[in-house]
């Protein structure tokens, strides 16, 4: 199984989601099930079946988050480090212009927000490098070359 890496921010986000699922969503679903049961015949009660399906989904998500939190390795924030690593915010110069990325674990990846997975081609290419280093990466869009301009 792939190693789970979380930044402090990613861990906090998962913990908040877990808390909401347990403290809010499960209670709402229990109320929906109770109400649906009061309507009578459960065999043809769409509200009841929908609430039970949602309950199963939420229980699955809770189990998934609890697993990730209990098995994750915390990324040591490289803020201010001279070398790119998980948790680093990096500014790269390419022929397409300047791009900023934060290197995060696969669980936290959100390319549209500039958070790229440690297992992405760009992250793999720049991890371990310093400001001024020129690196290349083979991405789905083709080969790309970058210069590392800033690490924070």
N, CA, C and O atoms as a GROMACS GRO file, in nm:
protein
  608
    1UNK      N    1   0.084  -0.118   0.000
    1UNK     CA    2   0.000   0.000   0.000
    1UNK      C    3   0.088   0.125   0.000
    1UNK      O    4   0.196   0.125   0.060
    2UNK      N    5   0.043   0.227  -0.066
    2UNK     CA    6   0.117   0.352  -0.076
    2UNK      C    7   0.126   0.422   0.060
    2UNK      O    8   0.030   0.424   0.137
    3UNK      N    9   0.243   0.478   0.087
    3UNK     CA   10   0.262   0.550   0.212
    3UNK      C   11   0.173   0.674   0.213
    3UNK      O   12   0.162   0.745   0.113
    4UNK      N   13   0.111   0.701   0.326
    4UNK     CA   14   0.026   0.818   0.342
    4UNK      C   15   0.108   0.926   0.410
    4UNK      O   16   0.158   0.906   0.521
    5UNK      N   17   0.122   1.040   0.343
    5UNK     CA   18   0.197   1.152   0.398
    5UNK      C   19   0.101   1.269   0.412
    5UNK      O   20   0.027   1.301   0.319
    6UNK      N   21   0.102   1.332   0.528
    6UNK     CA   22   0.015   1.447   0.553
    6UNK      C   23   0.096   1.565   0.604
    6UNK      O   24   0.189   1.548   0.683
    7UNK      N   25   0.059   1.683   0.559
    7UNK     CA   26   0.112   1.804   0.620
    7UNK      C   27   0.024   1.833   0.742
    7UNK      O   28  -0.082   1.773   0.758
    8UNK      N   29   0.068   1.924   0.827
    8UNK     CA   30  -0.012   1.960   0.945
    8UNK      C   31  -0.148   2.014   0.901
    8UNK      O   32  -0.250   1.986   0.964
    9UNK      N   33  -0.149   2.092   0.794
    9UNK     CA   34  -0.273   2.149   0.742
    9UNK      C   35  -0.365   2.038   0.691
    9UNK      O   36  -0.486   2.042   0.715
   10UNK      N   37  -0.310   1.941   0.621
   10UNK     CA   38  -0.390   1.830   0.570
   10UNK      C   39  -0.447   1.745   0.682
   10UNK      O   40  -0.562   1.700   0.674
   11UNK      N   41  -0.368   1.724   0.787
   11UNK     CA   42  -0.416   1.647   0.902
   11UNK      C   43  -0.531   1.721   0.970
   11UNK      O   44  -0.631   1.660   1.007
   12UNK      N   45  -0.516   1.851   0.987
   12UNK     CA   46  -0.621   1.931   1.051
   12UNK      C   47  -0.750   1.927   0.969
   12UNK      O   48  -0.859   1.921   1.025
   13UNK      N   49  -0.736   1.931   0.838
   13UNK     CA   50  -0.853   1.927   0.750
   13UNK      C   51  -0.926   1.792   0.763
   13UNK      O   52  -1.049   1.788   0.771
   14UNK      N   53  -0.849   1.683   0.766
   14UNK     CA   54  -0.911   1.551   0.783
   14UNK      C   55  -0.976   1.538   0.920
   14UNK      O   56  -1.085   1.482   0.931
   15UNK      N   57  -0.910   1.588   1.024
   15UNK     CA   58  -0.968   1.582   1.159
   15UNK      C   59  -1.097   1.661   1.167
   15UNK      O   60  -1.192   1.619   1.233
   16UNK      N   61  -1.102   1.777   1.100
   16UNK     CA   62  -1.225   1.858   1.099
   16UNK      C   63  -1.337   1.786   1.026
   16UNK      O   64  -1.452   1.786   1.071
   17UNK      N   65  -1.304   1.723   0.913
   17UNK     CA   66  -1.405   1.648   0.839
   17UNK      C   67  -1.456   1.531   0.922
   17UNK      O   68  -1.577   1.504   0.926
   18UNK      N   69  -1.365   1.461   0.988
   18UNK     CA   70  -1.404   1.348   1.072
   18UNK      C   71  -1.496   1.392   1.185
   18UNK      O   72  -1.597   1.327   1.213
   19UNK      N   73  -1.463   1.503   1.247
   19UNK     CA   74  -1.546   1.556   1.355
   19UNK      C   75  -1.686   1.591   1.304
   19UNK      O   76  -1.785   1.560   1.370
   20UNK      N   77  -1.694   1.656   1.188
   20UNK     CA   78  -1.824   1.692   1.131
   20UNK      C   79  -1.905   1.567   1.099
   20UNK      O   80  -2.025   1.560   1.127
   21UNK      N   81  -1.840   1.468   1.039
   21UNK     CA   82  -1.912   1.345   1.006
   21UNK      C   83  -1.969   1.278   1.130
   21UNK      O   84  -2.083   1.233   1.130
   22UNK      N   85  -1.889   1.273   1.237
   22UNK     CA   86  -1.933   1.206   1.359
   22UNK      C   87  -2.032   1.288   1.439
   22UNK      O   88  -2.132   1.234   1.489
   23UNK      N   89  -2.007   1.417   1.451
   23UNK     CA   90  -2.087   1.502   1.540
   23UNK      C   91  -2.211   1.561   1.473
   23UNK      O   92  -2.308   1.592   1.541
   24UNK      N   93  -2.208   1.578   1.342
   24UNK     CA   94  -2.321   1.642   1.274
   24UNK      C   95  -2.393   1.544   1.182
   24UNK      O   96  -2.512   1.517   1.199
   25UNK      N   97  -2.320   1.491   1.085
   25UNK     CA   98  -2.384   1.409   0.982
   25UNK      C   99  -2.450   1.283   1.039
   25UNK      O  100  -2.564   1.253   1.005
   26UNK      N  101  -2.379   1.209   1.124
   26UNK     CA  102  -2.438   1.086   1.179
   26UNK      C  103  -2.562   1.115   1.261
   26UNK      O  104  -2.658   1.037   1.259
   27UNK      N  105  -2.562   1.226   1.334
   27UNK     CA  106  -2.680   1.262   1.414
   27UNK      C  107  -2.798   1.299   1.325
   27UNK      O  108  -2.912   1.262   1.352
   28UNK      N  109  -2.769   1.374   1.216
   28UNK     CA  110  -2.875   1.410   1.122
   28UNK      C  111  -2.934   1.284   1.057
   28UNK      O  112  -3.055   1.272   1.043
   29UNK      N  113  -2.846   1.193   1.019
   29UNK     CA  114  -2.892   1.069   0.955
   29UNK      C  115  -2.977   0.987   1.052
   29UNK      O  116  -3.079   0.931   1.012
   30UNK      N  117  -2.935   0.980   1.177
   30UNK     CA  118  -3.013   0.905   1.277
   30UNK      C  119  -3.153   0.964   1.290
   30UNK      O  120  -3.251   0.891   1.302
   31UNK      N  121  -3.162   1.097   1.288
   31UNK     CA  122  -3.294   1.163   1.294
   31UNK      C  123  -3.376   1.132   1.170
   31UNK      O  124  -3.496   1.109   1.180
   32UNK      N  125  -3.311   1.131   1.052
   32UNK     CA  126  -3.382   1.100   0.928
   32UNK      C  127  -3.435   0.957   0.931
   32UNK      O  128  -3.548   0.930   0.888
   33UNK      N  129  -3.354   0.864   0.981
   33UNK     CA  130  -3.397   0.724   0.990
   33UNK      C  131  -3.513   0.711   1.088
   33UNK      O  132  -3.610   0.640   1.060
   34UNK      N  133  -3.503   0.778   1.201
   34UNK     CA  134  -3.610   0.773   1.301
   34UNK      C  135  -3.741   0.825   1.241
   34UNK      O  136  -3.846   0.764   1.257
   35UNK      N  137  -3.733   0.939   1.172
   35UNK     CA  138  -3.852   0.998   1.109
   35UNK      C  139  -3.909   0.902   1.004
   35UNK      O  140  -4.030   0.880   0.999
   36UNK      N  141  -3.821   0.847   0.921
   36UNK     CA  142  -3.867   0.757   0.814
   36UNK      C  143  -3.933   0.632   0.871
   36UNK      O  144  -4.030   0.582   0.814
   37UNK      N  145  -3.882   0.581   0.982
   37UNK     CA  146  -3.942   0.463   1.047
   37UNK      C  147  -4.083   0.493   1.096
   37UNK      O  148  -4.171   0.408   1.095
   38UNK      N  149  -4.102   0.617   1.141
   38UNK     CA  150  -4.234   0.656   1.192
   38UNK      C  151  -4.339   0.662   1.081
   38UNK      O  152  -4.459   0.661   1.108
   39UNK      N  153  -4.292   0.668   0.956
   39UNK     CA  154  -4.385   0.674   0.843
   39UNK      C  155  -4.448   0.538   0.814
   39UNK      O  156  -4.545   0.530   0.738
   40UNK      N  157  -4.394   0.433   0.872
   40UNK     CA  158  -4.456   0.302   0.854
   40UNK      C  159  -4.372   0.206   0.772
   40UNK      O  160  -4.251   0.196   0.792
   41UNK      N  161  -4.438   0.136   0.680
   41UNK     CA  162  -4.379   0.028   0.600
   41UNK      C  163  -4.242   0.066   0.543
   41UNK      O  164  -4.230   0.156   0.459
   42UNK      N  165  -4.138  -0.003   0.591
   42UNK     CA  166  -4.001   0.029   0.548
   42UNK      C  167  -3.966  -0.031   0.412
   42UNK      O  168  -3.872   0.015   0.348
   43UNK      N  169  -4.040  -0.131   0.368
   43UNK     CA  170  -4.006  -0.197   0.242
   43UNK      C  171  -4.021  -0.103   0.122
   43UNK      O  172  -3.951  -0.118   0.022
   44UNK      N  173  -4.111  -0.008   0.131
   44UNK     CA  174  -4.131   0.085   0.020
   44UNK      C  175  -4.108   0.229   0.064
   44UNK      O  176  -4.164   0.322   0.006
   45UNK      N  177  -4.026   0.247   0.164
   45UNK     CA  178  -4.002   0.380   0.220
   45UNK      C  179  -3.871   0.436   0.164
   45UNK      O  180  -3.763   0.404   0.213
   46UNK      N  181  -3.882   0.518   0.061
   46UNK     CA  182  -3.763   0.572  -0.007
   46UNK      C  183  -3.679   0.657   0.088
   46UNK      O  184  -3.556   0.653   0.081
   47UNK      N  185  -3.742   0.734   0.176
   47UNK     CA  186  -3.667   0.818   0.270
   47UNK      C  187  -3.580   0.732   0.361
   47UNK      O  188  -3.465   0.766   0.389
   48UNK      N  189  -3.636   0.621   0.407
   48UNK     CA  190  -3.563   0.531   0.495
   48UNK      C  191  -3.442   0.472   0.421
   48UNK      O  192  -3.331   0.472   0.474
   49UNK      N  193  -3.465   0.421   0.302
   49UNK     CA  194  -3.357   0.358   0.226
   49UNK      C  195  -3.248   0.459   0.188
   49UNK      O  196  -3.129   0.427   0.190
   50UNK      N  197  -3.289   0.579   0.155
   50UNK     CA  198  -3.192   0.684   0.122
   50UNK      C  199  -3.107   0.719   0.245
   50UNK      O  200  -2.986   0.736   0.234
   51UNK      N  201  -3.170   0.731   0.360
   51UNK     CA  202  -3.097   0.762   0.483
   51UNK      C  203  -3.001   0.649   0.520
   51UNK      O  204  -2.890   0.676   0.565
   52UNK      N  205  -3.043   0.525   0.501
   52UNK     CA  206  -2.955   0.410   0.531
   52UNK      C  207  -2.835   0.408   0.435
   52UNK      O  208  -2.724   0.376   0.476
   53UNK      N  209  -2.858   0.441   0.309
   53UNK     CA  210  -2.746   0.446   0.213
   53UNK      C  211  -2.649   0.557   0.252
   53UNK      O  212  -2.527   0.538   0.246
   54UNK      N  213  -2.702   0.670   0.290
   54UNK     CA  214  -2.616   0.782   0.333
   54UNK      C  215  -2.539   0.743   0.459
   54UNK      O  216  -2.422   0.778   0.474
   55UNK      N  217  -2.605   0.673   0.550
   55UNK     CA  218  -2.540   0.627   0.672
   55UNK      C  219  -2.422   0.535   0.639
   55UNK      O  220  -2.316   0.546   0.699
   56UNK      N  221  -2.441   0.445   0.545
   56UNK     CA  222  -2.334   0.354   0.504
   56UNK      C  223  -2.219   0.430   0.440
   56UNK      O  224  -2.102   0.401   0.465
   57UNK      N  225  -2.252   0.529   0.357
   57UNK     CA  226  -2.148   0.610   0.293
   57UNK      C  227  -2.066   0.686   0.398
   57UNK      O  228  -1.943   0.686   0.393
   58UNK      N  229  -2.135   0.750   0.492
   58UNK     CA  230  -2.068   0.827   0.597
   58UNK      C  231  -1.982   0.735   0.683
   58UNK      O  232  -1.870   0.771   0.720
   59UNK      N  233  -2.032   0.617   0.716
   59UNK     CA  234  -1.954   0.522   0.795
   59UNK      C  235  -1.828   0.480   0.720
   59UNK      O  236  -1.721   0.466   0.780
   60UNK      N  237  -1.840   0.460   0.590
   60UNK     CA  238  -1.723   0.426   0.509
   60UNK      C  239  -1.621   0.538   0.506
   60UNK      O  240  -1.500   0.515   0.514
   61UNK      N  241  -1.670   0.661   0.493
   61UNK     CA  242  -1.579   0.776   0.491
   61UNK      C  243  -1.511   0.793   0.626
   61UNK      O  244  -1.392   0.824   0.632
   62UNK      N  245  -1.583   0.773   0.734
   62UNK     CA  246  -1.524   0.780   0.868
   62UNK      C  247  -1.412   0.677   0.881
   62UNK      O  248  -1.304   0.709   0.930
   63UNK      N  249  -1.437   0.555   0.838
   63UNK     CA  250  -1.336   0.449   0.845
   63UNK      C  251  -1.213   0.486   0.762
   63UNK      O  252  -1.100   0.463   0.804
   64UNK      N  253  -1.236   0.542   0.644
   64UNK     CA  254  -1.126   0.582   0.556
   64UNK      C  255  -1.040   0.690   0.622
   64UNK      O  256  -0.917   0.681   0.621
   65UNK      N  257  -1.104   0.792   0.677
   65UNK     CA  258  -1.030   0.901   0.741
   65UNK      C  259  -0.956   0.851   0.864
   65UNK      O  260  -0.839   0.886   0.884
   66UNK      N  261  -1.021   0.769   0.945
   66UNK     CA  262  -0.955   0.716   1.065
   66UNK      C  263  -0.832   0.633   1.026
   66UNK      O  264  -0.730   0.638   1.094
   67UNK      N  265  -0.843   0.556   0.919
   67UNK     CA  266  -0.728   0.478   0.872
   67UNK      C  267  -0.614   0.570   0.830
   67UNK      O  268  -0.499   0.550   0.869
   68UNK      N  269  -0.648   0.671   0.750
   68UNK     CA  270  -0.544   0.764   0.704
   68UNK      C  271  -0.476   0.833   0.822
   68UNK      O  272  -0.354   0.844   0.826
   69UNK      N  273  -0.555   0.880   0.917
   69UNK     CA  274  -0.498   0.951   1.032
   69UNK      C  275  -0.410   0.859   1.117
   69UNK      O  276  -0.308   0.903   1.170
   70UNK      N  277  -0.448   0.734   1.130
   70UNK     CA  278  -0.371   0.643   1.216
   70UNK      C  279  -0.247   0.587   1.146
   70UNK      O  280  -0.154   0.541   1.213
   71UNK      N  281  -0.245   0.589   1.013
   71UNK     CA  282  -0.132   0.532   0.940
   71UNK      C  283  -0.044   0.637   0.870
   71UNK      O  284   0.056   0.602   0.808
   72UNK      N  285  -0.082   0.762   0.879
   72UNK     CA  286  -0.008   0.866   0.807
   72UNK      C  287   0.124   0.901   0.874
   72UNK      O  288   0.138   0.896   0.997
   73UNK      N  289   0.218   0.937   0.791
   73UNK     CA  290   0.344   0.992   0.838
   73UNK      C  291   0.334   1.142   0.819
   73UNK      O  292   0.296   1.190   0.712
   74UNK      N  293   0.369   1.215   0.923
   74UNK     CA  294   0.361   1.361   0.914
   74UNK      C  295   0.480   1.414   0.835
   74UNK      O  296   0.595   1.377   0.860
   75UNK      N  297   0.450   1.500   0.739
   75UNK     CA  298   0.556   1.565   0.662
   75UNK      C  299   0.620   1.671   0.749
   75UNK      O  300   0.551   1.749   0.815
   76UNK      N  301   0.748   1.673   0.747
   76UNK     CA  302   0.818   1.778   0.821
   76UNK      C  303   0.824   1.899   0.730
   76UNK      O  304   0.882   1.894   0.621
   77UNK      N  305   0.764   2.005   0.774
   77UNK     CA  306   0.755   2.127   0.694
   77UNK      C  307   0.894   2.174   0.661
   77UNK      O  308   0.979   2.192   0.748
   78UNK      N  309   0.916   2.195   0.532
   78UNK     CA  310   1.047   2.240   0.486
   78UNK      C  311   1.052   2.390   0.469
   78UNK      O  312   1.141   2.442   0.402
   79UNK      N  313   0.958   2.460   0.530
   79UNK     CA  314   0.957   2.605   0.517
   79UNK      C  315   1.092   2.662   0.553
   79UNK      O  316   1.143   2.637   0.662
   80UNK      N  317   1.150   2.739   0.463
   80UNK     CA  318   1.280   2.800   0.488
   80UNK      C  319   1.395   2.707   0.454
   80UNK      O  320   1.511   2.748   0.463
   81UNK      N  321   1.367   2.585   0.418
   81UNK     CA  322   1.471   2.490   0.385
   81UNK      C  323   1.534   2.526   0.251
   81UNK      O  324   1.473   2.592   0.167
   82UNK      N  325   1.656   2.483   0.234
   82UNK     CA  326   1.725   2.508   0.108
   82UNK      C  327   1.695   2.400   0.005
   82UNK      O  328   1.730   2.415  -0.112
   83UNK      N  329   1.631   2.291   0.048
   83UNK     CA  330   1.606   2.178  -0.040
   83UNK      C  331   1.455   2.152  -0.047
   83UNK      O  332   1.386   2.160   0.054
   84UNK      N  333   1.405   2.122  -0.167
   84UNK     CA  334   1.263   2.093  -0.187
   84UNK      C  335   1.227   1.959  -0.123
   84UNK      O  336   1.298   1.860  -0.140
   85UNK      N  337   1.117   1.958  -0.048
   85UNK     CA  338   1.066   1.835   0.013
   85UNK      C  339   0.916   1.847   0.032
   85UNK      O  340   0.856   1.947  -0.005
   86UNK      N  341   0.856   1.745   0.090
   86UNK     CA  342   0.713   1.750   0.118
   86UNK      C  343   0.687   1.864   0.215
   86UNK      O  344   0.756   1.876   0.317
   87UNK      N  345   0.589   1.945   0.184
   87UNK     CA  346   0.558   2.062   0.266
   87UNK      C  347   0.618   2.190   0.211
   87UNK      O  348   0.582   2.299   0.256
   88UNK      N  349   0.710   2.178   0.115
   88UNK     CA  350   0.773   2.298   0.058
   88UNK      C  351   0.677   2.369  -0.037
   88UNK      O  352   0.598   2.306  -0.108
   89UNK      N  353   0.686   2.502  -0.036
   89UNK     CA  354   0.620   2.583  -0.138
   89UNK      C  355   0.732   2.625  -0.233
   89UNK      O  356   0.833   2.681  -0.192
   90UNK      N  357   0.712   2.597  -0.361
   90UNK     CA  358   0.819   2.614  -0.458
   90UNK      C  359   0.771   2.701  -0.574
   90UNK      O  360   0.660   2.684  -0.622
   91UNK      N  361   0.857   2.792  -0.617
   91UNK     CA  362   0.829   2.872  -0.736
   91UNK      C  363   0.920   2.821  -0.846
   91UNK      O  364   1.042   2.814  -0.830
   92UNK      N  365   0.859   2.784  -0.960
   92UNK     CA  366   0.933   2.729  -1.073
   92UNK      C  367   0.919   2.818  -1.194
   92UNK      O  368   0.812   2.874  -1.220
   93UNK      N  369   1.026   2.832  -1.269
   93UNK     CA  370   1.026   2.907  -1.395
   93UNK      C  371   1.038   2.806  -1.508
   93UNK      O  372   1.129   2.723  -1.509
   94UNK      N  373   0.946   2.813  -1.602
   94UNK     CA  374   0.953   2.728  -1.721
   94UNK      C  375   0.932   2.816  -1.842
   94UNK      O  376   0.913   2.937  -1.830
   95UNK      N  377   0.937   2.756  -1.960
   95UNK     CA  378   0.914   2.834  -2.082
   95UNK      C  379   0.770   2.887  -2.086
   95UNK      O  380   0.742   2.981  -2.160
   96UNK      N  381   0.680   2.826  -2.008
   96UNK     CA  382   0.541   2.871  -2.002
   96UNK      C  383   0.519   2.983  -1.902
   96UNK      O  384   0.410   3.040  -1.896
   97UNK      N  385   0.620   3.016  -1.822
   97UNK     CA  386   0.606   3.121  -1.723
   97UNK      C  387   0.643   3.072  -1.584
   97UNK      O  388   0.711   2.970  -1.568
   98UNK      N  389   0.597   3.146  -1.484
   98UNK     CA  390   0.629   3.115  -1.345
   98UNK      C  391   0.507   3.048  -1.281
   98UNK      O  392   0.394   3.094  -1.296
   99UNK      N  393   0.532   2.939  -1.211
   99UNK     CA  394   0.426   2.865  -1.142
   99UNK      C  395   0.468   2.842  -0.998
   99UNK      O  396   0.586   2.821  -0.969
  100UNK      N  397   0.372   2.846  -0.908
  100UNK     CA  398   0.397   2.816  -0.767
  100UNK      C  399   0.325   2.689  -0.727
  100UNK      O  400   0.209   2.669  -0.763
  101UNK      N  401   0.392   2.603  -0.653
  101UNK     CA  402   0.334   2.477  -0.608
  101UNK      C  403   0.367   2.453  -0.461
  101UNK      O  404   0.469   2.500  -0.411
  102UNK      N  405   0.279   2.380  -0.395
  102UNK     CA  406   0.309   2.327  -0.262
  102UNK      C  407   0.313   2.176  -0.277
  102UNK      O  408   0.221   2.116  -0.333
  103UNK      N  409   0.420   2.114  -0.228
  103UNK     CA  410   0.434   1.970  -0.237
  103UNK      C  411   0.363   1.908  -0.116
  103UNK      O  412   0.399   1.936  -0.002
  104UNK      N  413   0.263   1.825  -0.143
  104UNK     CA  414   0.183   1.765  -0.036
  104UNK      C  415   0.170   1.614  -0.058
  104UNK      O  416   0.209   1.563  -0.164
  105UNK      N  417   0.116   1.544   0.040
  105UNK     CA  418   0.089   1.402   0.025
  105UNK      C  419  -0.024   1.381  -0.074
  105UNK      O  420  -0.097   1.474  -0.106
  106UNK      N  421  -0.039   1.258  -0.122
  106UNK     CA  422  -0.140   1.230  -0.224
  106UNK      C  423  -0.282   1.260  -0.176
  106UNK      O  424  -0.368   1.296  -0.255
  107UNK      N  425  -0.306   1.244  -0.047
  107UNK     CA  426  -0.439   1.270   0.010
  107UNK      C  427  -0.480   1.416  -0.003
  107UNK      O  428  -0.597   1.447  -0.019
  108UNK      N  429  -0.381   1.505   0.004
  108UNK     CA  430  -0.409   1.649   0.005
  108UNK      C  431  -0.401   1.714  -0.133
  108UNK      O  432  -0.438   1.830  -0.149
  109UNK      N  433  -0.354   1.641  -0.232
  109UNK     CA  434  -0.330   1.699  -0.364
  109UNK      C  435  -0.455   1.767  -0.420
  109UNK      O  436  -0.565   1.712  -0.415
  110UNK      N  437  -0.435   1.886  -0.473
  110UNK     CA  438  -0.540   1.964  -0.538
  110UNK      C  439  -0.472   2.056  -0.639
  110UNK      O  440  -0.446   2.173  -0.609
  111UNK      N  441  -0.443   2.004  -0.759
  111UNK     CA  442  -0.366   2.080  -0.857
  111UNK      C  443  -0.426   2.218  -0.890
  111UNK      O  444  -0.351   2.312  -0.919
  112UNK      N  445  -0.558   2.229  -0.886
  112UNK     CA  446  -0.619   2.358  -0.917
  112UNK      C  447  -0.587   2.464  -0.812
  112UNK      O  448  -0.594   2.584  -0.839
  113UNK      N  449  -0.550   2.418  -0.691
  113UNK     CA  450  -0.512   2.510  -0.584
  113UNK      C  451  -0.360   2.519  -0.570
  113UNK      O  452  -0.310   2.582  -0.478
  114UNK      N  453  -0.288   2.457  -0.663
  114UNK     CA  454  -0.142   2.463  -0.659
  114UNK      C  455  -0.079   2.362  -0.564
  114UNK      O  456   0.040   2.371  -0.535
  115UNK      N  457  -0.158   2.266  -0.515
  115UNK     CA  458  -0.106   2.162  -0.426
  115UNK      C  459  -0.085   2.036  -0.508
  115UNK      O  460  -0.181   1.973  -0.553
  116UNK      N  461   0.043   2.000  -0.529
  116UNK     CA  462   0.070   1.882  -0.610
  116UNK      C  463   0.121   1.767  -0.523
  116UNK      O  464   0.191   1.787  -0.424
  117UNK      N  465   0.083   1.648  -0.564
  117UNK     CA  466   0.118   1.527  -0.490
  117UNK      C  467   0.267   1.499  -0.498
  117UNK      O  468   0.332   1.523  -0.600
  118UNK      N  469   0.320   1.447  -0.388
  118UNK     CA  470   0.459   1.407  -0.381
  118UNK      C  471   0.490   1.303  -0.489
  118UNK      O  472   0.606   1.288  -0.529
  119UNK      N  473   0.389   1.232  -0.537
  119UNK     CA  474   0.410   1.130  -0.640
  119UNK      C  475   0.388   1.181  -0.782
  119UNK      O  476   0.398   1.104  -0.877
  120UNK      N  477   0.360   1.311  -0.798
  120UNK     CA  478   0.341   1.367  -0.931
  120UNK      C  479   0.476   1.379  -1.002
  120UNK      O  480   0.579   1.388  -0.935
  121UNK      N  481   0.476   1.380  -1.134
  121UNK     CA  482   0.603   1.390  -1.207
  121UNK      C  483   0.684   1.515  -1.173
  121UNK      O  484   0.806   1.509  -1.161
  122UNK      N  485   0.616   1.628  -1.156
  122UNK     CA  486   0.688   1.752  -1.124
  122UNK      C  487   0.750   1.743  -0.986
  122UNK      O  488   0.867   1.776  -0.968
  123UNK      N  489   0.672   1.698  -0.887
  123UNK     CA  490   0.725   1.686  -0.751
  123UNK      C  491   0.842   1.588  -0.746
  123UNK      O  492   0.944   1.617  -0.683
  124UNK      N  493   0.828   1.474  -0.812
  124UNK     CA  494   0.936   1.376  -0.813
  124UNK      C  495   1.064   1.437  -0.871
  124UNK      O  496   1.174   1.408  -0.825
  125UNK      N  497   1.047   1.522  -0.972
  125UNK     CA  498   1.164   1.581  -1.037
  125UNK      C  499   1.234   1.685  -0.950
  125UNK      O  500   1.356   1.698  -0.955
  126UNK      N  501   1.158   1.760  -0.869
  126UNK     CA  502   1.220   1.872  -0.796
  126UNK      C  503   1.258   1.839  -0.652
  126UNK      O  504   1.338   1.910  -0.592
  127UNK      N  505   1.202   1.732  -0.594
  127UNK     CA  506   1.235   1.697  -0.456
  127UNK      C  507   1.385   1.668  -0.445
  127UNK      O  508   1.443   1.594  -0.524
  128UNK      N  509   1.445   1.730  -0.345
  128UNK     CA  510   1.588   1.712  -0.321
  128UNK      C  511   1.675   1.816  -0.390
  128UNK      O  512   1.796   1.819  -0.371
  129UNK      N  513   1.613   1.902  -0.472
  129UNK     CA  514   1.689   2.005  -0.544
  129UNK      C  515   1.684   2.138  -0.471
  129UNK      O  516   1.605   2.158  -0.378
  130UNK      N  517   1.771   2.230  -0.514
  130UNK     CA  518   1.787   2.361  -0.450
  130UNK      C  519   1.750   2.473  -0.546
  130UNK      O  520   1.731   2.451  -0.666
  131UNK      N  521   1.741   2.593  -0.491
  131UNK     CA  522   1.717   2.713  -0.572
  131UNK      C  523   1.829   2.723  -0.675
  131UNK      O  524   1.947   2.706  -0.643
  132UNK      N  525   1.790   2.751  -0.799
  132UNK     CA  526   1.887   2.764  -0.908
  132UNK      C  527   1.905   2.636  -0.988
  132UNK      O  528   1.955   2.640  -1.100
  133UNK      N  529   1.864   2.522  -0.931
  133UNK     CA  530   1.877   2.395  -1.003
  133UNK      C  531   1.779   2.392  -1.120
  133UNK      O  532   1.667   2.441  -1.111
  134UNK      N  533   1.826   2.333  -1.230
  134UNK     CA  534   1.740   2.313  -1.347
  134UNK      C  535   1.706   2.165  -1.351
  134UNK      O  536   1.794   2.079  -1.346
  135UNK      N  537   1.577   2.137  -1.360
  135UNK     CA  538   1.530   1.998  -1.360
  135UNK      C  539   1.432   1.976  -1.474
  135UNK      O  540   1.373   2.071  -1.526
  136UNK      N  541   1.416   1.852  -1.512
  136UNK     CA  542   1.318   1.820  -1.617
  136UNK      C  543   1.224   1.712  -1.564
  136UNK      O  544   1.261   1.630  -1.480
  137UNK      N  545   1.103   1.715  -1.616
  137UNK     CA  546   1.001   1.618  -1.574
  137UNK      C  547   0.923   1.574  -1.696
  137UNK      O  548   0.897   1.653  -1.787
  138UNK      N  549   0.888   1.448  -1.698
  138UNK     CA  550   0.804   1.394  -1.804
  138UNK      C  551   0.661   1.390  -1.752
  138UNK      O  552   0.626   1.305  -1.671
  139UNK      N  553   0.578   1.483  -1.801
  139UNK     CA  554   0.440   1.494  -1.756
  139UNK      C  555   0.346   1.439  -1.864
  139UNK      O  556   0.391   1.414  -1.976
  140UNK      N  557   0.219   1.420  -1.832
  140UNK     CA  558   0.124   1.376  -1.935
  140UNK      C  559   0.120   1.471  -2.055
  140UNK      O  560   0.088   1.429  -2.166
  141UNK      N  561   0.152   1.598  -2.032
  141UNK     CA  562   0.152   1.696  -2.141
  141UNK      C  563   0.283   1.693  -2.220
  141UNK      O  564   0.297   1.764  -2.319
  142UNK      N  565   0.379   1.611  -2.177
  142UNK     CA  566   0.508   1.601  -2.244
  142UNK      C  567   0.620   1.644  -2.153
  142UNK      O  568   0.599   1.675  -2.036
  143UNK      N  569   0.740   1.645  -2.208
  143UNK     CA  570   0.858   1.683  -2.129
  143UNK      C  571   0.857   1.831  -2.097
  143UNK      O  572   0.820   1.914  -2.181
  144UNK      N  573   0.900   1.865  -1.975
  144UNK     CA  574   0.906   2.005  -1.933
  144UNK      C  575   1.037   2.027  -1.860
  144UNK      O  576   1.090   1.937  -1.795
  145UNK      N  577   1.088   2.148  -1.870
  145UNK     CA  578   1.209   2.185  -1.797
  145UNK      C  579   1.177   2.303  -1.708
  145UNK      O  580   1.103   2.394  -1.746
  146UNK      N  581   1.232   2.301  -1.588
  146UNK     CA  582   1.207   2.404  -1.488
  146UNK      C  583   1.337   2.450  -1.427
  146UNK      O  584   1.437   2.379  -1.425
  147UNK      N  585   1.333   2.574  -1.377
  147UNK     CA  586   1.438   2.621  -1.288
  147UNK      C  587   1.371   2.656  -1.157
  147UNK      O  588   1.268   2.723  -1.155
  148UNK      N  589   1.429   2.610  -1.048
  148UNK     CA  590   1.373   2.637  -0.916
  148UNK      C  591   1.415   2.778  -0.876
  148UNK      O  592   1.534   2.807  -0.862
  149UNK      N  593   1.317   2.865  -0.860
  149UNK     CA  594   1.344   3.006  -0.829
  149UNK      C  595   1.336   3.036  -0.680
  149UNK      O  596   1.410   3.121  -0.630
  150UNK      N  597   1.247   2.967  -0.609
  150UNK     CA  598   1.227   2.999  -0.467
  150UNK      C  599   1.173   2.876  -0.394
  150UNK      O  600   1.092   2.801  -0.448
  151UNK      N  601   1.219   2.857  -0.271
  151UNK     CA  602   1.168   2.750  -0.184
  151UNK      C  603   1.130   2.815  -0.051
  151UNK      O  604   1.210   2.886   0.009
  152UNK      N  605   1.009   2.790  -0.007
  152UNK     CA  606   0.969   2.843   0.124
  152UNK      C  607   0.886   2.740   0.198
  152UNK      O  608   0.842   2.765   0.310
   0.00000   0.00000   0.00000
